[in-house]
Every structure is written in structure tokens, then in C-alpha cells.
Amino acid sequence: MFYANRPVFIEVMRHAIALNGSSFNTQRIVGRYAARAYLGEGRTRVVLQRW
């Protein structure tokens, strides 16, 4: 779709990353991993303390 027009493609990708970037932060990913790995699937919220 945008591949033929590289500047437009880059702009669309930047917008997508800016829009969705907050869902892919490290603290959320590590918290989800810890909850699933150590607490089981039923408990998905873990509060991590910052050092």
C-alpha cells in the first residue's frame, strides 16, 4: 500500500508506533511474564517496585 512511497510509509509507521508504543513497555511485559510464570494465569496483575 505505502511501500511504493517510502516517506509516506515511514510516516504511517511512526504514527503507529507512537499510538501503540505505550502498550509495549518493558514494565508491563515483565509484569505480565511474572504473573503468568510465577502466579498462574488467574492472577495477572503484579506491582513491581523500582530499585
PyMOL Python script that loads the backbone (N, CA, C, O; Angstrom):
from pymol import cmd

cmd.read_pdbstr("""\
ATOM      1  N   MET A   1       0.834  -1.186   0.000  1.00  0.00           N
ATOM      2  CA  MET A   1       0.000   0.000   0.000  1.00  0.00           C
ATOM      3  C   MET A   1       0.880   1.251   0.000  1.00  0.00           C
ATOM      4  O   MET A   1       0.824   2.044  -0.940  1.00  0.00           O
ATOM      5  N   PHE A   2       1.689   1.433   1.043  1.00  0.00           N
ATOM      6  CA  PHE A   2       2.550   2.606   1.123  1.00  0.00           C
ATOM      7  C   PHE A   2       3.983   2.284   0.704  1.00  0.00           C
ATOM      8  O   PHE A   2       4.842   3.166   0.702  1.00  0.00           O
ATOM      9  N   TYR A   3       4.245   1.028   0.349  1.00  0.00           N
ATOM     10  CA  TYR A   3       5.615   0.631   0.062  1.00  0.00           C
ATOM     11  C   TYR A   3       6.219   1.399  -1.110  1.00  0.00           C
ATOM     12  O   TYR A   3       7.423   1.655  -1.126  1.00  0.00           O
ATOM     13  N   ALA A   4       5.409   1.762  -2.074  1.00  0.00           N
ATOM     14  CA  ALA A   4       5.905   2.485  -3.243  1.00  0.00           C
ATOM     15  C   ALA A   4       6.319   3.910  -2.876  1.00  0.00           C
ATOM     16  O   ALA A   4       7.185   4.489  -3.533  1.00  0.00           O
ATOM     17  N   ASN A   5       5.720   4.471  -1.850  1.00  0.00           N
ATOM     18  CA  ASN A   5       6.019   5.836  -1.424  1.00  0.00           C
ATOM     19  C   ASN A   5       6.667   5.760  -0.039  1.00  0.00           C
ATOM     20  O   ASN A   5       5.985   5.853   0.982  1.00  0.00           O
ATOM     21  N   ARG A   6       7.974   5.592  -0.019  1.00  0.00           N
ATOM     22  CA  ARG A   6       8.704   5.357   1.238  1.00  0.00           C
ATOM     23  C   ARG A   6       8.488   6.437   2.301  1.00  0.00           C
ATOM     24  O   ARG A   6       8.270   6.076   3.457  1.00  0.00           O
ATOM     25  N   PRO A   7       8.534   7.736   1.989  1.00  0.00           N
ATOM     26  CA  PRO A   7       8.304   8.743   3.031  1.00  0.00           C
ATOM     27  C   PRO A   7       6.925   8.633   3.685  1.00  0.00           C
ATOM     28  O   PRO A   7       6.797   8.838   4.892  1.00  0.00           O
ATOM     29  N   VAL A   8       5.907   8.316   2.912  1.00  0.00           N
ATOM     30  CA  VAL A   8       4.564   8.154   3.478  1.00  0.00           C
ATOM     31  C   VAL A   8       4.515   6.902   4.349  1.00  0.00           C
ATOM     32  O   VAL A   8       3.905   6.908   5.418  1.00  0.00           O
ATOM     33  N   PHE A   9       5.159   5.830   3.890  1.00  0.00           N
ATOM     34  CA  PHE A   9       5.210   4.593   4.668  1.00  0.00           C
ATOM     35  C   PHE A   9       5.884   4.835   6.018  1.00  0.00           C
ATOM     36  O   PHE A   9       5.394   4.376   7.049  1.00  0.00           O
ATOM     37  N   ILE A  10       7.005   5.553   6.012  1.00  0.00           N
ATOM     38  CA  ILE A  10       7.722   5.846   7.252  1.00  0.00           C
ATOM     39  C   ILE A  10       6.853   6.680   8.190  1.00  0.00           C
ATOM     40  O   ILE A  10       6.827   6.429   9.395  1.00  0.00           O
ATOM     41  N   GLU A  11       6.159   7.648   7.660  1.00  0.00           N
ATOM     42  CA  GLU A  11       5.285   8.488   8.486  1.00  0.00           C
ATOM     43  C   GLU A  11       4.150   7.668   9.109  1.00  0.00           C
ATOM     44  O   GLU A  11       3.811   7.865  10.276  1.00  0.00           O
ATOM     45  N   VAL A  12       3.571   6.764   8.345  1.00  0.00           N
ATOM     46  CA  VAL A  12       2.499   5.904   8.866  1.00  0.00           C
ATOM     47  C   VAL A  12       3.041   4.995   9.971  1.00  0.00           C
ATOM     48  O   VAL A  12       2.384   4.804  10.994  1.00  0.00           O
ATOM     49  N   MET A  13       4.229   4.440   9.768  1.00  0.00           N
ATOM     50  CA  MET A  13       4.827   3.563  10.780  1.00  0.00           C
ATOM     51  C   MET A  13       5.169   4.350  12.052  1.00  0.00           C
ATOM     52  O   MET A  13       4.958   3.848  13.156  1.00  0.00           O
ATOM     53  N   ARG A  14       5.683   5.552  11.915  1.00  0.00           N
ATOM     54  CA  ARG A  14       5.977   6.373  13.097  1.00  0.00           C
ATOM     55  C   ARG A  14       4.709   6.674  13.886  1.00  0.00           C
ATOM     56  O   ARG A  14       4.702   6.632  15.117  1.00  0.00           O
ATOM     57  N   HIS A  15       3.650   6.974  13.166  1.00  0.00           N
ATOM     58  CA  HIS A  15       2.375   7.260  13.833  1.00  0.00           C
ATOM     59  C   HIS A  15       1.862   6.013  14.560  1.00  0.00           C
ATOM     60  O   HIS A  15       1.378   6.104  15.688  1.00  0.00           O
ATOM     61  N   ALA A  16       1.967   4.864  13.919  1.00  0.00           N
ATOM     62  CA  ALA A  16       1.506   3.612  14.535  1.00  0.00           C
ATOM     63  C   ALA A  16       2.304   3.295  15.795  1.00  0.00           C
ATOM     64  O   ALA A  16       1.736   2.874  16.802  1.00  0.00           O
ATOM     65  N   ILE A  17       3.617   3.497  15.740  1.00  0.00           N
ATOM     66  CA  ILE A  17       4.453   3.230  16.910  1.00  0.00           C
ATOM     67  C   ILE A  17       4.126   4.209  18.035  1.00  0.00           C
ATOM     68  O   ILE A  17       4.041   3.817  19.199  1.00  0.00           O
ATOM     69  N   ALA A  18       3.944   5.479  17.686  1.00  0.00           N
ATOM     70  CA  ALA A  18       3.607   6.475  18.709  1.00  0.00           C
ATOM     71  C   ALA A  18       2.261   6.163  19.355  1.00  0.00           C
ATOM     72  O   ALA A  18       2.086   6.352  20.559  1.00  0.00           O
ATOM     73  N   LEU A  19       1.321   5.690  18.558  1.00  0.00           N
ATOM     74  CA  LEU A  19      -0.013   5.392  19.064  1.00  0.00           C
ATOM     75  C   LEU A  19      -0.015   4.160  19.963  1.00  0.00           C
ATOM     76  O   LEU A  19      -0.695   4.143  20.989  1.00  0.00           O
ATOM     77  N   ASN A  20       0.740   3.131  19.588  1.00  0.00           N
ATOM     78  CA  ASN A  20       0.701   1.855  20.300  1.00  0.00           C
ATOM     79  C   ASN A  20       1.895   1.607  21.202  1.00  0.00           C
ATOM     80  O   ASN A  20       1.938   0.590  21.895  1.00  0.00           O
ATOM     81  N   GLY A  21       2.856   2.503  21.212  1.00  0.00           N
ATOM     82  CA  GLY A  21       4.084   2.286  21.964  1.00  0.00           C
ATOM     83  C   GLY A  21       3.886   2.078  23.447  1.00  0.00           C
ATOM     84  O   GLY A  21       4.623   1.305  24.059  1.00  0.00           O
ATOM     85  N   SER A  22       2.919   2.741  24.041  1.00  0.00           N
ATOM     86  CA  SER A  22       2.718   2.617  25.481  1.00  0.00           C
ATOM     87  C   SER A  22       2.268   1.217  25.888  1.00  0.00           C
ATOM     88  O   SER A  22       2.476   0.824  27.035  1.00  0.00           O
ATOM     89  N   SER A  23       1.653   0.448  24.977  1.00  0.00           N
ATOM     90  CA  SER A  23       1.245  -0.908  25.335  1.00  0.00           C
ATOM     91  C   SER A  23       2.400  -1.882  25.342  1.00  0.00           C
ATOM     92  O   SER A  23       2.272  -2.990  25.862  1.00  0.00           O
ATOM     93  N   PHE A  24       3.517  -1.490  24.779  1.00  0.00           N
ATOM     94  CA  PHE A  24       4.656  -2.394  24.666  1.00  0.00           C
ATOM     95  C   PHE A  24       5.836  -1.911  25.498  1.00  0.00           C
ATOM     96  O   PHE A  24       6.979  -1.956  25.044  1.00  0.00           O
ATOM     97  N   ASN A  25       5.564  -1.453  26.706  1.00  0.00           N
ATOM     98  CA  ASN A  25       6.666  -1.010  27.555  1.00  0.00           C
ATOM     99  C   ASN A  25       7.206  -2.182  28.374  1.00  0.00           C
ATOM    100  O   ASN A  25       6.506  -3.169  28.599  1.00  0.00           O
ATOM    101  N   THR A  26       8.440  -2.062  28.808  1.00  0.00           N
ATOM    102  CA  THR A  26       9.127  -3.154  29.498  1.00  0.00           C
ATOM    103  C   THR A  26       8.476  -3.513  30.817  1.00  0.00           C
ATOM    104  O   THR A  26       8.368  -4.696  31.140  1.00  0.00           O
ATOM    105  N   GLN A  27       8.043  -2.539  31.584  1.00  0.00           N
ATOM    106  CA  GLN A  27       7.455  -2.827  32.894  1.00  0.00           C
ATOM    107  C   GLN A  27       6.189  -3.667  32.746  1.00  0.00           C
ATOM    108  O   GLN A  27       5.976  -4.595  33.525  1.00  0.00           O
ATOM    109  N   ARG A  28       5.348  -3.359  31.763  1.00  0.00           N
ATOM    110  CA  ARG A  28       4.131  -4.136  31.559  1.00  0.00           C
ATOM    111  C   ARG A  28       4.459  -5.554  31.107  1.00  0.00           C
ATOM    112  O   ARG A  28       3.848  -6.512  31.582  1.00  0.00           O
ATOM    113  N   ILE A  29       5.412  -5.697  30.199  1.00  0.00           N
ATOM    114  CA  ILE A  29       5.775  -7.017  29.683  1.00  0.00           C
ATOM    115  C   ILE A  29       6.352  -7.890  30.804  1.00  0.00           C
ATOM    116  O   ILE A  29       5.975  -9.053  30.941  1.00  0.00           O
ATOM    117  N   VAL A  30       7.273  -7.324  31.613  1.00  0.00           N
ATOM    118  CA  VAL A  30       7.870  -8.095  32.710  1.00  0.00           C
ATOM    119  C   VAL A  30       6.816  -8.438  33.755  1.00  0.00           C
ATOM    120  O   VAL A  30       6.819  -9.546  34.291  1.00  0.00           O
ATOM    121  N   GLY A  31       5.923  -7.512  34.048  1.00  0.00           N
ATOM    122  CA  GLY A  31       4.853  -7.789  34.999  1.00  0.00           C
ATOM    123  C   GLY A  31       3.947  -8.906  34.536  1.00  0.00           C
ATOM    124  O   GLY A  31       3.560  -9.770  35.323  1.00  0.00           O
ATOM    125  N   ARG A  32       3.608  -8.891  33.256  1.00  0.00           N
ATOM    126  CA  ARG A  32       2.753  -9.958  32.711  1.00  0.00           C
ATOM    127  C   ARG A  32       3.478 -11.298  32.755  1.00  0.00           C
ATOM    128  O   ARG A  32       2.889 -12.319  33.110  1.00  0.00           O
ATOM    129  N   TYR A  33       4.765 -11.287  32.389  1.00  0.00           N
ATOM    130  CA  TYR A  33       5.550 -12.524  32.435  1.00  0.00           C
ATOM    131  C   TYR A  33       5.597 -13.078  33.860  1.00  0.00           C
ATOM    132  O   TYR A  33       5.355 -14.266  34.077  1.00  0.00           O
ATOM    133  N   ALA A  34       5.908 -12.216  34.828  1.00  0.00           N
ATOM    134  CA  ALA A  34       5.996 -12.667  36.215  1.00  0.00           C
ATOM    135  C   ALA A  34       4.664 -13.219  36.696  1.00  0.00           C
ATOM    136  O   ALA A  34       4.622 -14.239  37.384  1.00  0.00           O
ATOM    137  N   ALA A  35       3.591 -12.558  36.340  1.00  0.00           N
ATOM    138  CA  ALA A  35       2.272 -13.022  36.775  1.00  0.00           C
ATOM    139  C   ALA A  35       1.953 -14.387  36.199  1.00  0.00           C
ATOM    140  O   ALA A  35       1.457 -15.269  36.901  1.00  0.00           O
ATOM    141  N   ARG A  36       2.239 -14.554  34.933  1.00  0.00           N
ATOM    142  CA  ARG A  36       1.913 -15.840  34.302  1.00  0.00           C
ATOM    143  C   ARG A  36       2.865 -16.943  34.726  1.00  0.00           C
ATOM    144  O   ARG A  36       2.443 -18.082  34.929  1.00  0.00           O
ATOM    145  N   ALA A  37       4.145 -16.620  34.861  1.00  0.00           N
ATOM    146  CA  ALA A  37       5.135 -17.649  35.175  1.00  0.00           C
ATOM    147  C   ALA A  37       5.096 -18.071  36.638  1.00  0.00           C
ATOM    148  O   ALA A  37       5.253 -19.252  36.947  1.00  0.00           O
ATOM    149  N   TYR A  38       4.888 -17.110  37.545  1.00  0.00           N
ATOM    150  CA  TYR A  38       5.026 -17.403  38.966  1.00  0.00           C
ATOM    151  C   TYR A  38       3.709 -17.412  39.741  1.00  0.00           C
ATOM    152  O   TYR A  38       3.620 -18.033  40.800  1.00  0.00           O
ATOM    153  N   LEU A  39       2.700 -16.736  39.229  1.00  0.00           N
ATOM    154  CA  LEU A  39       1.441 -16.672  39.962  1.00  0.00           C
ATOM    155  C   LEU A  39       0.320 -17.449  39.289  1.00  0.00           C
ATOM    156  O   LEU A  39      -0.739 -17.637  39.887  1.00  0.00           O
ATOM    157  N   GLY A  40       0.524 -17.892  38.086  1.00  0.00           N
ATOM    158  CA  GLY A  40      -0.511 -18.605  37.355  1.00  0.00           C
ATOM    159  C   GLY A  40      -1.345 -17.659  36.525  1.00  0.00           C
ATOM    160  O   GLY A  40      -1.263 -16.444  36.699  1.00  0.00           O
ATOM    161  N   GLU A  41      -2.132 -18.186  35.641  1.00  0.00           N
ATOM    162  CA  GLU A  41      -2.926 -17.389  34.708  1.00  0.00           C
ATOM    163  C   GLU A  41      -4.011 -16.561  35.384  1.00  0.00           C
ATOM    164  O   GLU A  41      -4.354 -15.489  34.886  1.00  0.00           O
ATOM    165  N   GLY A  42      -4.557 -17.022  36.493  1.00  0.00           N
ATOM    166  CA  GLY A  42      -5.671 -16.326  37.129  1.00  0.00           C
ATOM    167  C   GLY A  42      -5.314 -14.971  37.712  1.00  0.00           C
ATOM    168  O   GLY A  42      -6.168 -14.089  37.798  1.00  0.00           O
ATOM    169  N   ARG A  43      -4.063 -14.794  38.112  1.00  0.00           N
ATOM    170  CA  ARG A  43      -3.639 -13.536  38.732  1.00  0.00           C
ATOM    171  C   ARG A  43      -2.677 -12.849  37.776  1.00  0.00           C
ATOM    172  O   ARG A  43      -1.508 -13.227  37.689  1.00  0.00           O
ATOM    173  N   THR A  44      -3.160 -11.847  37.063  1.00  0.00           N
ATOM    174  CA  THR A  44      -2.345 -11.239  36.021  1.00  0.00           C
ATOM    175  C   THR A  44      -1.790  -9.878  36.401  1.00  0.00           C
ATOM    176  O   THR A  44      -1.078  -9.272  35.599  1.00  0.00           O
ATOM    177  N   ARG A  45      -2.091  -9.368  37.609  1.00  0.00           N
ATOM    178  CA  ARG A  45      -1.578  -8.049  37.987  1.00  0.00           C
ATOM    179  C   ARG A  45      -0.471  -8.195  39.017  1.00  0.00           C
ATOM    180  O   ARG A  45      -0.661  -8.787  40.079  1.00  0.00           O
ATOM    181  N   VAL A  46       0.673  -7.652  38.685  1.00  0.00           N
ATOM    182  CA  VAL A  46       1.807  -7.666  39.584  1.00  0.00           C
ATOM    183  C   VAL A  46       2.332  -6.248  39.670  1.00  0.00           C
ATOM    184  O   VAL A  46       2.501  -5.578  38.652  1.00  0.00           O
ATOM    185  N   VAL A  47       2.586  -5.798  40.867  1.00  0.00           N
ATOM    186  CA  VAL A  47       3.152  -4.467  41.054  1.00  0.00           C
ATOM    187  C   VAL A  47       4.651  -4.654  41.289  1.00  0.00           C
ATOM    188  O   VAL A  47       5.065  -5.277  42.266  1.00  0.00           O
ATOM    189  N   LEU A  48       5.444  -4.111  40.389  1.00  0.00           N
ATOM    190  CA  LEU A  48       6.888  -4.211  40.515  1.00  0.00           C
ATOM    191  C   LEU A  48       7.424  -2.947  41.162  1.00  0.00           C
ATOM    192  O   LEU A  48       7.045  -1.835  40.794  1.00  0.00           O
ATOM    193  N   GLN A  49       8.295  -3.129  42.114  1.00  0.00           N
ATOM    194  CA  GLN A  49       8.906  -1.983  42.764  1.00  0.00           C
ATOM    195  C   GLN A  49      10.140  -1.564  41.976  1.00  0.00           C
ATOM    196  O   GLN A  49      10.890  -2.404  41.478  1.00  0.00           O
ATOM    197  N   ARG A  50      10.338  -0.268  41.871  1.00  0.00           N
ATOM    198  CA  ARG A  50      11.537   0.226  41.208  1.00  0.00           C
ATOM    199  C   ARG A  50      12.666   0.253  42.217  1.00  0.00           C
ATOM    200  O   ARG A  50      12.457   0.585  43.384  1.00  0.00           O
ATOM    201  N   TRP A  51      13.840  -0.090  41.779  1.00  0.00           N
ATOM    202  CA  TRP A  51      15.017  -0.135  42.655  1.00  0.00           C
ATOM    203  C   TRP A  51      15.629   1.198  42.758  1.00  0.00           C
ATOM    204  O   TRP A  51      16.632   1.365  43.452  1.00  0.00           O
TER     205      TRP A  51
END
""", "prot")
cmd.dss("prot")
cmd.show_as("cartoon", "prot")
cmd.util.cbc("prot")
cmd.orient("prot")
